[in-house]
Amino acid sequence: MEEKEKKEKKKREPRTWSTTKVLDCVAYFAIIFIAIALIFQLAFRNNVPNVARAFETIGECLAFVVCILLGFYWTMRKRGTGWNKRNLWWLICWIVATVVIIVIYICNIVVV
């Protein structure tokens, strides 16, 4: 029986976590929150409750986080033989866009 147990242990692989798996999970919950917000907005067309706005805000925030991180991974991926000036401009554009998104999103939350 010991041999059988050893074979079963070898077949089982330990669970591994990676950043893409975490992003997949965050994206899943972002979709759930956005769906709940849309259901509330559809049910209460004229008078949208604060709960719907809260779900919408959380869903949007999570969606922005996923997009920003995936954009960063894509930007940092080496192309060709290595880094060159073109890759640096991709990174600069990503940084500028990320800062604009974060600043405007925070300003919209604080003002509203």
Backbone as CSV, one residue per row, in Angstrom:
resi,resn,N_x,N_y,N_z,CA_x,CA_y,CA_z,C_x,C_y,C_z
1,MET,0.803,-1.197,0.000,0.000,0.000,0.000,0.844,1.258,0.000
2,GLU,2.021,1.184,0.541,2.878,2.345,0.592,3.254,2.818,-0.806
3,GLU,3.476,1.885,-1.703,3.821,2.249,-3.076,2.664,2.972,-3.756
4,LYS,1.455,2.512,-3.490,0.269,3.124,-4.082,0.105,4.554,-3.571
5,GLU,0.329,4.754,-2.282,0.227,6.093,-1.705,1.287,7.023,-2.286
6,LYS,2.488,6.495,-2.481,3.564,7.298,-3.058,3.219,7.723,-4.484
7,LYS,2.617,6.805,-5.251,2.231,7.135,-6.621,1.155,8.208,-6.644
8,GLU,0.198,8.122,-5.698,-0.864,9.119,-5.634,-0.302,10.486,-5.258
9,LYS,0.669,10.504,-4.371,1.282,11.766,-3.975,2.040,12.384,-5.135
10,LYS,2.678,11.545,-5.935,3.416,12.065,-7.085,2.470,12.649,-8.128
11,LYS,1.298,12.063,-8.274,0.335,12.545,-9.255,-0.217,13.912,-8.863
12,ARG,-0.384,14.138,-7.574,-0.906,15.413,-7.097,0.174,16.479,-7.205
13,GLU,-0.180,17.558,-7.817,0.764,18.668,-7.912,0.341,19.745,-6.923
14,PRO,1.297,20.374,-6.287,0.923,21.426,-5.338,0.319,22.613,-6.075
15,ARG,-0.591,23.265,-5.390,-1.200,24.456,-5.987,-0.170,25.569,-6.042
16,THR,-0.074,26.161,-7.186,0.863,27.265,-7.343,0.075,28.529,-7.668
17,TRP,0.519,29.618,-7.119,-0.116,30.902,-7.369,0.806,31.742,-8.224
18,SER,0.192,32.484,-9.102,0.956,33.397,-9.933,0.175,34.697,-10.048
19,THR,0.827,35.696,-10.561,0.163,36.991,-10.692,-0.999,36.925,-11.674
20,THR,-0.877,36.115,-12.695,-1.986,36.025,-13.647,-3.195,35.342,-13.027
21,LYS,-2.969,34.370,-12.154,-4.093,33.732,-11.475,-4.780,34.711,-10.534
22,VAL,-4.007,35.539,-9.853,-4.586,36.552,-8.971,-5.369,37.565,-9.796
23,LEU,-4.820,37.975,-10.924,-5.523,38.920,-11.796,-6.802,38.312,-12.349
24,ASP,-6.766,37.034,-12.666,-7.980,36.359,-13.118,-9.061,36.403,-12.044
25,CYS,-8.661,36.177,-10.808,-9.607,36.220,-9.688,-10.165,37.633,-9.497
26,VAL,-9.306,38.639,-9.548,-9.756,40.024,-9.407,-10.700,40.393,-10.546
27,ALA,-10.376,39.954,-11.749,-11.245,40.229,-12.898,-12.607,39.566,-12.717
28,TYR,-12.629,38.375,-12.172,-13.893,37.681,-11.919,-14.774,38.493,-10.976
29,PHE,-14.195,38.951,-9.867,-14.985,39.722,-8.916,-15.378,41.085,-9.478
30,ALA,-14.544,41.664,-10.320,-14.908,42.930,-10.962,-16.150,42.748,-11.822
31,ILE,-16.190,41.663,-12.564,-17.359,41.385,-13.404,-18.601,41.174,-12.546
32,ILE,-18.452,40.461,-11.438,-19.588,40.221,-10.545,-20.123,41.539,-9.993
33,PHE,-19.234,42.398,-9.500,-19.672,43.678,-8.934,-20.339,44.566,-9.985
34,ILE,-19.785,44.601,-11.178,-20.381,45.409,-12.236,-21.752,44.855,-12.621
35,ALA,-21.880,43.529,-12.675,-23.176,42.921,-13.001,-24.222,43.256,-11.940
36,ILE,-23.846,43.188,-10.670,-24.785,43.529,-9.601,-25.205,44.988,-9.713
37,ALA,-24.253,45.868,-9.988,-24.574,47.290,-10.140,-25.538,47.515,-11.299
38,LEU,-25.312,46.834,-12.404,-26.200,46.992,-13.559,-27.596,46.456,-13.273
39,ILE,-27.682,45.374,-12.512,-29.003,44.841,-12.137,-29.751,45.852,-11.279
40,PHE,-29.058,46.436,-10.295,-29.692,47.464,-9.458,-30.141,48.661,-10.296
41,GLN,-29.289,49.086,-11.222,-29.644,50.231,-12.061,-30.844,49.922,-12.944
42,LEU,-30.950,48.700,-13.418,-32.085,48.309,-14.239,-33.353,48.214,-13.401
43,ALA,-33.238,47.685,-12.194,-34.405,47.522,-11.332,-34.930,48.867,-10.826
44,PHE,-34.032,49.777,-10.529,-34.417,51.085,-10.003,-33.981,52.161,-10.986
45,ARG,-34.638,52.248,-12.104,-34.216,53.162,-13.172,-34.223,54.623,-12.745
46,ASN,-35.292,55.062,-12.106,-35.412,56.479,-11.771,-34.624,56.861,-10.529
47,ASN,-34.552,55.982,-9.560,-33.904,56.291,-8.301,-32.879,55.201,-7.976
48,VAL,-31.660,55.383,-8.456,-30.616,54.382,-8.272,-30.109,54.452,-6.828
49,PRO,-30.172,53.349,-6.087,-29.724,53.384,-4.684,-28.205,53.498,-4.569
50,ASN,-27.755,53.905,-3.394,-26.319,54.047,-3.145,-25.597,52.704,-3.216
51,VAL,-26.309,51.630,-2.938,-25.693,50.295,-3.010,-25.244,50.012,-4.447
52,ALA,-26.059,50.381,-5.415,-25.696,50.165,-6.821,-24.465,50.981,-7.184
53,ARG,-24.407,52.205,-6.695,-23.233,53.042,-6.971,-21.977,52.469,-6.322
54,ALA,-22.145,51.906,-5.128,-20.995,51.302,-4.452,-20.473,50.088,-5.225
55,PHE,-21.381,49.213,-5.647,-20.961,48.054,-6.443,-20.305,48.501,-7.748
56,GLU,-20.856,49.528,-8.365,-20.291,50.040,-9.613,-18.886,50.593,-9.390
57,THR,-18.699,51.338,-8.327,-17.387,51.906,-8.028,-16.357,50.820,-7.751
58,ILE,-16.740,49.822,-6.962,-15.816,48.721,-6.664,-15.480,47.943,-7.931
59,GLY,-16.474,47.647,-8.735,-16.235,46.914,-9.983,-15.344,47.668,-10.940
60,GLU,-15.595,48.974,-11.078,-14.751,49.787,-11.957,-13.319,49.834,-11.452
61,CYS,-13.160,50.005,-10.158,-11.817,50.069,-9.578,-11.054,48.773,-9.827
62,LEU,-11.705,47.642,-9.581,-11.051,46.352,-9.824,-10.723,46.159,-11.305
63,ALA,-11.625,46.598,-12.177,-11.375,46.472,-13.617,-10.184,47.339,-14.034
64,PHE,-10.094,48.532,-13.471,-8.948,49.393,-13.774,-7.646,48.754,-13.287
65,VAL,-7.666,48.160,-12.105,-6.464,47.516,-11.570,-6.013,46.391,-12.494
66,VAL,-6.948,45.574,-12.928,-6.607,44.460,-13.830,-6.011,44.993,-15.133
67,CYS,-6.659,45.980,-15.710,-6.168,46.541,-16.982,-4.794,47.174,-16.834
68,ILE,-4.595,47.905,-15.746,-3.299,48.557,-15.536,-2.196,47.518,-15.367
69,LEU,-2.437,46.495,-14.568,-1.400,45.483,-14.352,-1.116,44.658,-15.603
70,LEU,-2.155,44.289,-16.331,-1.925,43.543,-17.571,-1.204,44.399,-18.606
71,GLY,-1.524,45.687,-18.647,-0.802,46.598,-19.533,0.669,46.701,-19.154
72,PHE,0.942,46.698,-17.842,2.330,46.741,-17.388,3.078,45.479,-17.802
73,TYR,2.468,44.317,-17.604,3.129,43.068,-18.006,3.405,43.045,-19.504
74,TRP,2.460,43.534,-20.284,2.650,43.559,-21.733,3.762,44.528,-22.109
75,THR,3.808,45.663,-21.435,4.823,46.677,-21.723,6.215,46.191,-21.358
76,MET,6.339,45.487,-20.249,7.658,45.055,-19.786,8.173,43.814,-20.501
77,ARG,7.331,43.192,-21.310,7.770,42.008,-22.053,8.852,42.420,-23.046
78,LYS,9.959,41.708,-23.037,11.054,42.033,-23.942,10.686,41.607,-25.350
79,ARG,10.994,42.460,-26.288,10.713,42.176,-27.688,12.035,42.074,-28.443
80,GLY,12.162,41.062,-29.224,13.374,40.927,-30.032,14.587,40.569,-29.182
81,THR,15.676,41.289,-29.412,16.935,40.961,-28.746,17.052,41.565,-27.356
82,GLY,16.190,42.464,-26.992,16.279,43.074,-25.664,15.622,44.444,-25.662
83,TRP,16.056,45.266,-24.731,15.460,46.599,-24.593,16.057,47.554,-25.610
84,ASN,15.195,48.430,-26.114,15.644,49.479,-27.008,14.812,50.732,-26.753
85,LYS,15.042,51.775,-27.526,14.338,53.038,-27.290,12.832,52.905,-27.482
86,ARG,12.419,52.096,-28.415,10.985,51.930,-28.660,10.294,51.354,-27.431
87,ASN,10.886,50.394,-26.771,10.298,49.805,-25.570,10.191,50.829,-24.448
88,LEU,11.170,51.720,-24.361,11.137,52.764,-23.343,9.943,53.685,-23.551
89,TRP,9.638,54.002,-24.805,8.483,54.872,-25.077,7.170,54.179,-24.740
90,TRP,7.093,52.871,-24.947,5.894,52.138,-24.528,5.707,52.255,-23.023
91,LEU,6.807,52.122,-22.278,6.743,52.212,-20.824,6.352,53.623,-20.379
92,ILE,6.907,54.629,-21.002,6.564,56.018,-20.654,5.088,56.292,-20.927
93,CYS,4.580,55.832,-22.048,3.154,56.006,-22.364,2.282,55.290,-21.338
94,TRP,2.694,54.091,-20.918,1.933,53.354,-19.909,1.918,54.108,-18.587
95,ILE,3.064,54.649,-18.181,3.155,55.397,-16.926,2.262,56.626,-16.960
96,VAL,2.315,57.390,-18.047,1.488,58.591,-18.168,0.004,58.229,-18.123
97,ALA,-0.394,57.218,-18.884,-1.800,56.816,-18.912,-2.261,56.318,-17.540
98,THR,-1.416,55.563,-16.857,-1.770,55.055,-15.531,-1.941,56.188,-14.534
99,VAL,-1.042,57.145,-14.548,-1.152,58.286,-13.632,-2.411,59.093,-13.930
100,VAL,-2.707,59.315,-15.196,-3.918,60.056,-15.566,-5.163,59.318,-15.072
101,ILE,-5.226,58.021,-15.290,-6.382,57.236,-14.855,-6.547,57.314,-13.338
102,ILE,-5.472,57.114,-12.604,-5.559,57.111,-11.142,-5.973,58.476,-10.611
103,VAL,-5.359,59.537,-11.112,-5.670,60.887,-10.623,-7.112,61.264,-10.937
104,ILE,-7.535,61.043,-12.163,-8.906,61.413,-12.541,-9.920,60.540,-11.813
105,TYR,-9.621,59.259,-11.628,-10.557,58.374,-10.920,-10.713,58.803,-9.469
106,ILE,-9.616,59.126,-8.808,-9.685,59.582,-7.419,-10.418,60.917,-7.334
107,CYS,-10.150,61.812,-8.259,-10.858,63.101,-8.252,-12.360,62.908,-8.443
108,ASN,-12.748,61.995,-9.316,-14.183,61.724,-9.519,-14.825,61.132,-8.285
109,ILE,-14.126,60.290,-7.560,-14.688,59.698,-6.344,-14.820,60.760,-5.247
110,VAL,-13.816,61.611,-5.112,-13.838,62.621,-4.059,-14.898,63.676,-4.344
111,VAL,-15.044,64.098,-5.592,-15.995,65.142,-5.957,-17.417,64.633,-5.851
112,VAL,-17.664,63.411,-6.293,-19.016,62.858,-6.271,-19.333,62.359,-4.934
